[in-house]
Amino acid sequence: MQLTFKKLLLLLFIFPIVGSCQQQPTKKKATEKITYEVVKTEAEWKEILSPLAFRVLRKAATERAFSGPLNDNKAEGIYVCAGCKSPLYKSEHKFDSGSGWPSFDRGVDENLEYDVDYKIGYARTELKCSVCGGHLGHIFNDGPRATTGKRHCINSAALAFIPAEDE
């Protein structure tokens, strides 16, 4: 087969485009096992969590929008994981996104794990507690531009709130 200049030029333009289209977010290998600091059996989680918190944290469910008690919470304090009580979000970083779920523009990064979730047909960044592996919610790029531009959209059922005077 003889490569003409046009074919060669076409190949040079196509391969870089095809190569970049095939890049996907880094995913964990199926064989890669993450070990969390707090590990419990399903029965132990069910004992300490409400049924809704269990479905959200352990089964990656989503509570109904505008149904969680922490969505409208404006008190000062810290939001912790409902499962293991690890600090996740400070009240000063909470904002009203209008989405129906508590929203924060940043979190306590060492206690957050970022994963890729394809459950609804396209890639989303899932947020998990890095201490117990509990599902918290997702992160989006439609947060306040004046700060981080990020919106951590978190299920109320995944959180417990500790008022500032109790910290």
N, C-alpha and C positions, 0 to 999 in steps of 0.2 A: 504494500500500500504506500502510495506516495503522498507525503504531507505537503500540501501547498502552503503558501504563506498565509492564506485566508484561514485554512483549517488550523494551523498552528496558533494563529492569533485568537481564533475562536476557543481553542482548548485552554489557552492561557487565561482567558477571561472567565470561562465556565468553572474551572477547577477551584479557584479561590472562592467563588461564590458558593458552590456546592459544599466545599469544606466548611465554610463559616455557617451555613445553614444547618449542618449536622451537629454543631456544638450544642450540648445540652447542659443544664445545671448539673453540678457534681452531685451524684446520688451515692448513698451508702451501698456497699455491696451486700447482697442478700446474706452472705455468710458472716458479715461483720456484725458482731454483737456488742452493743453498748451496755456497759455496766453502770448503773446509777447508784448513787450513795444510799438512797432510800429504796429498798426493794420489799414488796409485800406480795402475798398471794392475792388472787382475785377475791377470795372470801374475806381476807383481812381488809382489803380496800372497801368492800361492801359494808363491813362493820363500822368503819370510821367516816364514810362519806354518805351524804344524802343520795337517794336514787338518781337525781338529776346530776349532781356533782360526779357520781360514778360514771354515768354515761358520757359526760363531757370529758372528764380527765382521763378515763381509762379506755373509752371506746371512741373517742374523737367525735362525739356528737356536738351539735350546736343548739343552744337554747334559742327559743323564739325571741325575735327582736323586741325590745322595749319591755321584756318580762323580768329582767334581772334587777334585783334591788340595788346593785351598785352602779347601775347606769347613771342615775341622777345624784349619786352621792357627791357632795361638794366639800365634805369635811377634810381637814388636814390630817395626814397620817400616811401609812404605808399599806400597800396591797401585797398580800402574801399568797403563796400557793395554798389552796384549800386542802391539798393532800399532805404536804410535808412542811408547810409554814415557812418556806424559804422566801425572803423578800424578793419581789419581782418589779414593783412599780411604786414610785413616789407620787403622792397626790399633786405635787406641783407640776407634774408632767402630764396630768390628765386634762382632756379637753372635750367639749361637746361636739362630736362629729355629726350628730343627727342620724347616725346609723342604727341606733337602738342597742348598742353594746358599749361597755366602757372602752374608751379610746385613750391612748397615750402616745406621745411623740417619741418616747424612748423608755427603756427599762433598765433594770439592774443587769447589765449584760452578762456578767459571770454566772448568773442563774437562769439565763435564757439559752435555749438550743434552737437553732434554725434548721428546718428540714424542708424538703420539697414534697408537696402533696399534689397528686393528680386525680383526686377523688371526683372532681366535677368535670373532668375532661381536658383540663389544661393545668399547667404548672402554677402553683401558688406557694408562697413561703409560709410554712406552718411554724407556729411558735409553740415550744414545749418548755416545761420546767426542766432545767438541766440536772436537778437534784433527784427528782423522782420519775421523770419522763412523762409527766402528765400533759395532755393536750390543753393548750390555753386558748388558741385562736389563730389568727393569721396577720401578716403584716402587708400593708399596701403603701403605695407611693403617693397617696392623696392627702397627706397630713399637712399641718401648718407650714407653709413655706418660710415663715419667719424663724422657724427653729430647725427641725430636721427634715421636714417634708415627708416624714413617715407617719403612718397610722397603725399602731398595734391595736387591732380589733379583738378584744378579749371577752370571753364568756364570763358573766358574773359568777356563775356556778363554779368556775375554776379558781375563784379568788375568795379570800377572807380579808376583811379590812381591820386594821389596828389603828385606832385614833391616835393622834399625836401625843395626847396626855398619857396614853397607856404604853407607849413605845419603850 
